[in-house]
Amino acid sequence: MQLKDWQVYWQGYVTIVVEGKAPEKFINLALVQGIPLWDIVPLGKERFMVKVAVSQVKLLRIVARKTNTRFRIKEKKGLPFAWRRLRRRKTFVAGVLLFVCLLYWLSSLIWFVDCAAPEELQELDPREVIELAGELGLRPGVMKGSLRLREIERRLEVEIPRLAWAGIELQGTRAIIRVVEKKLPDEEQLDTKPGHLVAAKEGVIHELLSISGEPLVRVGDTVAAGQVLISGMVTPEPGEDVSLRQPRLVRARGVAKARVWYEGRGEVPLIEKGETYTGREVTVTKLVLLDREIVLHGPKTPPFVHYHYKETGHKLVPWRNWQVPVELITTTYRQVEPFRRELSFEEAKAVALKEALEKVRAQIPAGSQVVLQQEQEEEAPEGKVRVKVVIEAIEDIGKFQPLT
């Protein structure tokens, strides 16, 4: 349906077939009388089809008498005709309205609750998470608008000790609880390899959970890479005879989450130059015999002015330790077009920001929780835009270091 049809749809319009010896007089007189006609389709020498608003049909009859033509209505469209048909089918209309209301109501409910983790869970049972979420209000049959998702996420993290992070995502009528389990060292190596839990990188301690060993740092402390967080040398408790008892050597186990900062920079010139592939390519096959080249397929010279090429050679299998001096070389030429594009400051800044984000996100390990992202412009050489992105993430920085 064209725009003109939509403009008169609410009033209704008809498609008529006009017949007469001078159909052009019919069109001209109608336009003179101010009767809009559109979508005129010739059907022959003395017939044509045209659309007109239903309110103008009576005036067209006067035009038809004056021009000695006649017309008949072929099709009726528009809201008045549709409403007239629907009035004869009240039960159907009521059923459609009821179905739409019921569908809207059903789509406002939660029907499925699933638990998803980035990798296989070790000790955390997904059914435990779903059951606790149901007790907190997230269960099939509840209205989505009545859920306090942030509060449910916080309660899940507090009431399930093995849970490091929980997030709830609504996808239509499905609620997906995404969880991350706290990772602990392997139980089998508890007594076989004593050692410390040290910091893999510098940061500020956000959470410290000591399973075995003696913690040497507290929440809020700034630690450097290699610093001992939980010692594998447990000193005697106060009151014990130190001279008769040496420190116990254990394998330090625990979770040491810290705030870690990552930086990434992106620099983009305001005038960008380069080459882009056009999609056209030609393959040339040559046979090299001693110092002579014979073109078997394709042009003898490069087919493009600007191009990149890739060459592949195939030698015949040696015969009795003698290398046959024949080689088949396949060269693929790919056409490129040089381009020069001038970017505005805002466009260059957006590209530089994207580049900086890609660099900084590549440094963040999987399972880290990003809590803050800062973007700032930096001084750059003339004709360039430089953007710096700093991301603050919470991650487990503890790594095992055996005692030597």
Secondary structure, 3 states (H helix, E strand, C coil): CCHHHHHHHCCCEEEEEEECCCHHHHHHHHHHCCCCCEEEEECCCCEEEEEEEHHHHHHHHHHHHHCCCEEEEEEEECHHHHHHHHHCCHHHHHHHHHHHHHHHHHHCECCEEEEECCCCCCCCCHHHHHHHHHHCCCCCCCEHHHCCHHHHHHHHHHHCCCEEEEEEEEECCEEEEEEEECCCCCHHHCCCCCEEEEECCCEEEEEEEEEECEECCCCCCEECCCCEEEECEECCCCCCCHHHCCCEECECEEEEEEEEEEEEEEEEECEEEEEEEEEEEEEEEEEEECCEEEEEECCCCCCCCCEEEEEEEEECCCECCECCCEEEEEEEEEEEEEEEEECCHHHHHHHHHHHHHHHHHHHCCCCCEEEEEEEEEECCCCCEEEEEEEEEEEEECEEEEECC
